[in-house]
Amino acid sequence: MPASIREEIHDLLAVAVPRRKATLLDCPSCGSSHVAQVLGDNGGISYVCTACGHSWS
């Protein structure tokens, strides 16, 4: 049993909030998870990495 309320909360958060990235999309160029979704010229969806500037669709 946890010795304190803080330990109890820590244990609950460790189970409830997995330690992984919030985004499932990483930049194929630099691997950053700082990716923005943008509307392409033809109405399609494109992506741009805000870390390195690489863009793709």
Biopython code that builds the backbone (N, CA, C, O; Angstrom):
import numpy as np
from Bio.PDB.StructureBuilder import StructureBuilder

atoms = [
    (1, "MET", "N", (0.844, -1.182, 0.000)),
    (1, "MET", "CA", (0.000, 0.000, 0.000)),
    (1, "MET", "C", (0.888, 1.243, 0.000)),
    (1, "MET", "O", (1.885, 1.284, 0.721)),
    (2, "PRO", "N", (0.539, 2.269, -0.805)),
    (2, "PRO", "CA", (1.345, 3.490, -0.845)),
    (2, "PRO", "C", (1.416, 4.172, 0.526)),
    (2, "PRO", "O", (0.474, 4.135, 1.318)),
    (3, "ALA", "N", (2.551, 4.783, 0.765)),
    (3, "ALA", "CA", (2.772, 5.439, 2.046)),
    (3, "ALA", "C", (2.148, 6.825, 2.113)),
    (3, "ALA", "O", (2.001, 7.380, 3.202)),
    (4, "SER", "N", (1.779, 7.391, 0.976)),
    (4, "SER", "CA", (1.230, 8.743, 0.985)),
    (4, "SER", "C", (0.210, 8.912, -0.135)),
    (4, "SER", "O", (0.114, 8.090, -1.046)),
    (5, "ILE", "N", (-0.534, 9.983, -0.042)),
    (5, "ILE", "CA", (-1.503, 10.310, -1.094)),
    (5, "ILE", "C", (-0.765, 10.596, -2.395)),
    (5, "ILE", "O", (-1.232, 10.209, -3.467)),
    (6, "ARG", "N", (0.385, 11.273, -2.317)),
    (6, "ARG", "CA", (1.161, 11.554, -3.539)),
    (6, "ARG", "C", (1.557, 10.268, -4.254)),
    (6, "ARG", "O", (1.453, 10.182, -5.477)),
    (7, "GLU", "N", (2.002, 9.285, -3.513)),
    (7, "GLU", "CA", (2.366, 8.017, -4.131)),
    (7, "GLU", "C", (1.146, 7.347, -4.755)),
    (7, "GLU", "O", (1.239, 6.754, -5.830)),
    (8, "GLU", "N", (0.007, 7.441, -4.081)),
    (8, "GLU", "CA", (-1.222, 6.861, -4.618)),
    (8, "GLU", "C", (-1.598, 7.530, -5.943)),
    (8, "GLU", "O", (-1.939, 6.846, -6.908)),
    (9, "ILE", "N", (-1.538, 8.860, -5.991)),
    (9, "ILE", "CA", (-1.848, 9.596, -7.225)),
    (9, "ILE", "C", (-0.850, 9.252, -8.313)),
    (9, "ILE", "O", (-1.232, 9.036, -9.463)),
    (10, "HIS", "N", (0.423, 9.201, -7.961)),
    (10, "HIS", "CA", (1.461, 8.846, -8.931)),
    (10, "HIS", "C", (1.185, 7.470, -9.530)),
    (10, "HIS", "O", (1.298, 7.283, -10.742)),
    (11, "ASP", "N", (0.821, 6.502, -8.676)),
    (11, "ASP", "CA", (0.528, 5.159, -9.155)),
    (11, "ASP", "C", (-0.690, 5.145, -10.078)),
    (11, "ASP", "O", (-0.689, 4.448, -11.093)),
    (12, "LEU", "N", (-1.718, 5.904, -9.736)),
    (12, "LEU", "CA", (-2.916, 5.969, -10.573)),
    (12, "LEU", "C", (-2.623, 6.607, -11.921)),
    (12, "LEU", "O", (-3.097, 6.128, -12.951)),
    (13, "LEU", "N", (-1.845, 7.685, -11.922)),
    (13, "LEU", "CA", (-1.512, 8.352, -13.177)),
    (13, "LEU", "C", (-0.620, 7.489, -14.051)),
    (13, "LEU", "O", (-0.740, 7.528, -15.275)),
    (14, "ALA", "N", (0.251, 6.730, -13.465)),
    (14, "ALA", "CA", (1.138, 5.864, -14.238)),
    (14, "ALA", "C", (0.330, 4.832, -15.021)),
    (14, "ALA", "O", (0.732, 4.433, -16.113)),
    (15, "VAL", "N", (-0.791, 4.402, -14.479)),
    (15, "VAL", "CA", (-1.640, 3.437, -15.166)),
    (15, "VAL", "C", (-2.562, 4.137, -16.159)),
    (15, "VAL", "O", (-2.769, 3.639, -17.266)),
    (16, "ALA", "N", (-3.118, 5.286, -15.776)),
    (16, "ALA", "CA", (-4.122, 5.966, -16.589)),
    (16, "ALA", "C", (-3.521, 6.720, -17.770)),
    (16, "ALA", "O", (-4.171, 6.844, -18.808)),
    (17, "VAL", "N", (-2.306, 7.223, -17.640)),
    (17, "VAL", "CA", (-1.694, 8.038, -18.684)),
    (17, "VAL", "C", (-0.435, 7.342, -19.176)),
    (17, "VAL", "O", (0.624, 7.465, -18.562)),
    (18, "PRO", "N", (-0.544, 6.610, -20.282)),
    (18, "PRO", "CA", (0.643, 5.933, -20.794)),
    (18, "PRO", "C", (1.688, 6.933, -21.261)),
    (18, "PRO", "O", (1.352, 8.015, -21.741)),
    (19, "ARG", "N", (2.928, 6.576, -21.122)),
    (19, "ARG", "CA", (4.023, 7.469, -21.503)),
    (19, "ARG", "C", (4.387, 7.245, -22.965)),
    (19, "ARG", "O", (5.325, 6.515, -23.283)),
    (20, "ARG", "N", (3.630, 7.886, -23.842)),
    (20, "ARG", "CA", (3.945, 7.868, -25.262)),
    (20, "ARG", "C", (3.518, 9.188, -25.862)),
    (20, "ARG", "O", (2.805, 9.968, -25.230)),
    (21, "LYS", "N", (3.950, 9.432, -27.068)),
    (21, "LYS", "CA", (3.634, 10.695, -27.717)),
    (21, "LYS", "C", (2.141, 10.851, -27.947)),
    (21, "LYS", "O", (1.420, 9.873, -28.141)),
    (22, "ALA", "N", (1.693, 12.093, -27.921)),
    (22, "ALA", "CA", (0.278, 12.373, -28.152)),
    (22, "ALA", "C", (-0.074, 12.220, -29.623)),
    (22, "ALA", "O", (-1.221, 11.926, -29.961)),
    (23, "THR", "N", (0.882, 12.414, -30.479)),
    (23, "THR", "CA", (0.613, 12.337, -31.906)),
    (23, "THR", "C", (1.064, 10.990, -32.456)),
    (23, "THR", "O", (2.010, 10.386, -31.950)),
    (24, "LEU", "N", (0.389, 10.534, -33.477)),
    (24, "LEU", "CA", (0.770, 9.301, -34.132)),
    (24, "LEU", "C", (1.526, 9.565, -35.424)),
    (24, "LEU", "O", (1.883, 8.633, -36.144)),
    (25, "LEU", "N", (1.771, 10.842, -35.716)),
    (25, "LEU", "CA", (2.410, 11.229, -36.956)),
    (25, "LEU", "C", (3.729, 11.932, -36.662)),
    (25, "LEU", "O", (3.752, 12.955, -35.978)),
    (26, "ASP", "N", (4.803, 11.397, -37.168)),
    (26, "ASP", "CA", (6.124, 11.992, -37.008)),
    (26, "ASP", "C", (6.658, 12.408, -38.374)),
    (26, "ASP", "O", (6.303, 11.824, -39.398)),
    (27, "CYS", "N", (7.501, 13.409, -38.373)),
    (27, "CYS", "CA", (8.122, 13.877, -39.614)),
    (27, "CYS", "C", (9.010, 12.774, -40.190)),
    (27, "CYS", "O", (9.862, 12.242, -39.478)),
    (28, "PRO", "N", (8.827, 12.420, -41.464)),
    (28, "PRO", "CA", (9.669, 11.386, -42.061)),
    (28, "PRO", "C", (11.107, 11.851, -42.286)),
    (28, "PRO", "O", (11.998, 11.030, -42.506)),
    (29, "SER", "N", (11.335, 13.162, -42.232)),
    (29, "SER", "CA", (12.671, 13.691, -42.462)),
    (29, "SER", "C", (13.509, 13.734, -41.182)),
    (29, "SER", "O", (14.641, 13.250, -41.157)),
    (30, "CYS", "N", (12.939, 14.321, -40.115)),
    (30, "CYS", "CA", (13.729, 14.489, -38.885)),
    (30, "CYS", "C", (13.197, 13.684, -37.700)),
    (30, "CYS", "O", (13.874, 13.584, -36.678)),
    (31, "GLY", "N", (11.987, 13.104, -37.818)),
    (31, "GLY", "CA", (11.431, 12.300, -36.741)),
    (31, "GLY", "C", (10.699, 13.084, -35.666)),
    (31, "GLY", "O", (10.226, 12.497, -34.693)),
    (32, "SER", "N", (10.596, 14.401, -35.823)),
    (32, "SER", "CA", (9.920, 15.234, -34.834)),
    (32, "SER", "C", (8.422, 14.961, -34.819)),
    (32, "SER", "O", (7.837, 14.618, -35.847)),
    (33, "SER", "N", (7.808, 15.114, -33.658)),
    (33, "SER", "CA", (6.360, 14.966, -33.557)),
    (33, "SER", "C", (5.647, 16.303, -33.692)),
    (33, "SER", "O", (4.430, 16.377, -33.521)),
    (34, "HIS", "N", (6.389, 17.354, -33.995)),
    (34, "HIS", "CA", (5.811, 18.693, -34.166)),
    (34, "HIS", "C", (5.350, 18.840, -35.620)),
    (34, "HIS", "O", (6.045, 19.415, -36.458)),
    (35, "VAL", "N", (4.168, 18.306, -35.888)),
    (35, "VAL", "CA", (3.636, 18.257, -37.247)),
    (35, "VAL", "C", (2.305, 18.994, -37.288)),
    (35, "VAL", "O", (1.445, 18.789, -36.432)),
    (36, "ALA", "N", (2.144, 19.850, -38.286)),
    (36, "ALA", "CA", (0.893, 20.593, -38.468)),
    (36, "ALA", "C", (0.192, 20.079, -39.718)),
    (36, "ALA", "O", (0.832, 19.774, -40.725)),
    (37, "GLN", "N", (-1.124, 19.988, -39.639)),
    (37, "GLN", "CA", (-1.933, 19.587, -40.780)),
    (37, "GLN", "C", (-2.378, 20.850, -41.494)),
    (37, "GLN", "O", (-2.890, 21.771, -40.858)),
    (38, "VAL", "N", (-2.187, 20.910, -42.822)),
    (38, "VAL", "CA", (-2.544, 22.098, -43.598)),
    (38, "VAL", "C", (-3.365, 21.689, -44.814)),
    (38, "VAL", "O", (-3.277, 20.557, -45.291)),
    (39, "LEU", "N", (-4.156, 22.621, -45.300)),
    (39, "LEU", "CA", (-4.951, 22.402, -46.495)),
    (39, "LEU", "C", (-4.072, 22.615, -47.712)),
    (39, "LEU", "O", (-3.446, 23.666, -47.855)),
    (40, "GLY", "N", (-4.023, 21.627, -48.585)),
    (40, "GLY", "CA", (-3.197, 21.708, -49.780)),
    (40, "GLY", "C", (-3.817, 22.579, -50.860)),
    (40, "GLY", "O", (-4.970, 22.995, -50.742)),
    (41, "ASP", "N", (-3.059, 22.855, -51.910)),
    (41, "ASP", "CA", (-3.507, 23.694, -53.018)),
    (41, "ASP", "C", (-4.732, 23.120, -53.729)),
    (41, "ASP", "O", (-5.614, 23.864, -54.157)),
    (42, "ASN", "N", (-4.780, 21.805, -53.850)),
    (42, "ASN", "CA", (-5.883, 21.168, -54.566)),
    (42, "ASN", "C", (-7.022, 20.756, -53.638)),
    (42, "ASN", "O", (-7.903, 19.994, -54.038)),
    (43, "GLY", "N", (-7.011, 21.244, -52.422)),
    (43, "GLY", "CA", (-8.050, 20.908, -51.452)),
    (43, "GLY", "C", (-7.735, 19.686, -50.624)),
    (43, "GLY", "O", (-8.502, 19.338, -49.726)),
    (44, "GLY", "N", (-6.629, 19.027, -50.900)),
    (44, "GLY", "CA", (-6.228, 17.855, -50.132)),
    (44, "GLY", "C", (-5.553, 18.252, -48.822)),
    (44, "GLY", "O", (-5.358, 19.434, -48.540)),
    (45, "ILE", "N", (-5.210, 17.271, -48.052)),
    (45, "ILE", "CA", (-4.550, 17.496, -46.774)),
    (45, "ILE", "C", (-3.050, 17.275, -46.936)),
    (45, "ILE", "O", (-2.620, 16.273, -47.506)),
    (46, "SER", "N", (-2.271, 18.203, -46.438)),
    (46, "SER", "CA", (-0.821, 18.086, -46.416)),
    (46, "SER", "C", (-0.348, 18.266, -44.981)),
    (46, "SER", "O", (-1.108, 18.682, -44.106)),
    (47, "TYR", "N", (0.914, 17.947, -44.759)),
    (47, "TYR", "CA", (1.503, 18.073, -43.431)),
    (47, "TYR", "C", (2.814, 18.830, -43.544)),
    (47, "TYR", "O", (3.509, 18.740, -44.557)),
    (48, "VAL", "N", (3.146, 19.570, -42.506)),
    (48, "VAL", "CA", (4.409, 20.281, -42.468)),
    (48, "VAL", "C", (5.008, 20.123, -41.072)),
    (48, "VAL", "O", (4.311, 20.235, -40.063)),
    (49, "CYS", "N", (6.288, 19.866, -41.040)),
    (49, "CYS", "CA", (7.002, 19.737, -39.769)),
    (49, "CYS", "C", (7.409, 21.141, -39.314)),
    (49, "CYS", "O", (8.116, 21.850, -40.031)),
    (50, "THR", "N", (6.966, 21.532, -38.134)),
    (50, "THR", "CA", (7.296, 22.854, -37.646)),
    (50, "THR", "C", (8.710, 22.905, -37.070)),
    (50, "THR", "O", (9.204, 23.984, -36.743)),
    (51, "ALA", "N", (9.358, 21.762, -36.944)),
    (51, "ALA", "CA", (10.729, 21.735, -36.448)),
    (51, "ALA", "C", (11.749, 21.941, -37.568)),
    (51, "ALA", "O", (12.704, 22.703, -37.416)),
    (52, "CYS", "N", (11.533, 21.243, -38.715)),
    (52, "CYS", "CA", (12.537, 21.335, -39.786)),
    (52, "CYS", "C", (12.003, 21.927, -41.082)),
    (52, "CYS", "O", (12.783, 22.235, -41.983)),
    (53, "GLY", "N", (10.674, 22.095, -41.195)),
    (53, "GLY", "CA", (10.105, 22.696, -42.400)),
    (53, "GLY", "C", (9.753, 21.715, -43.500)),
    (53, "GLY", "O", (9.203, 22.121, -44.524)),
    (54, "HIS", "N", (10.048, 20.452, -43.324)),
    (54, "HIS", "CA", (9.724, 19.441, -44.339)),
    (54, "HIS", "C", (8.209, 19.358, -44.523)),
    (54, "HIS", "O", (7.474, 19.388, -43.537)),
    (55, "SER", "N", (7.730, 19.257, -45.756)),
    (55, "SER", "CA", (6.294, 19.119, -45.995)),
    (55, "SER", "C", (6.041, 17.893, -46.858)),
    (55, "SER", "O", (6.876, 17.513, -47.678)),
    (56, "TRP", "N", (4.881, 17.281, -46.664)),
    (56, "TRP", "CA", (4.504, 16.088, -47.422)),
    (56, "TRP", "C", (2.986, 15.924, -47.375)),
    (56, "TRP", "O", (2.293, 16.583, -46.600)),
    (57, "SER", "N", (2.493, 15.030, -48.223)),
    (57, "SER", "CA", (1.047, 14.763, -48.234)),
    (57, "SER", "C", (0.779, 13.283, -48.286)),
    (57, "SER", "O", (-0.379, 12.865, -48.302)),
]
sb = StructureBuilder()
sb.init_structure("model")
sb.init_model(0)
sb.init_chain("A")
sb.init_seg("    ")
for serial, (resi, resn, name, xyz) in enumerate(atoms, 1):
    if name == "N":
        sb.init_residue(resn, " ", resi, " ")
    sb.init_atom(name, np.array(xyz, "f"), 0.0, 1.0, " ", f" {name:<3s}", serial, name[0])
structure = sb.get_structure()
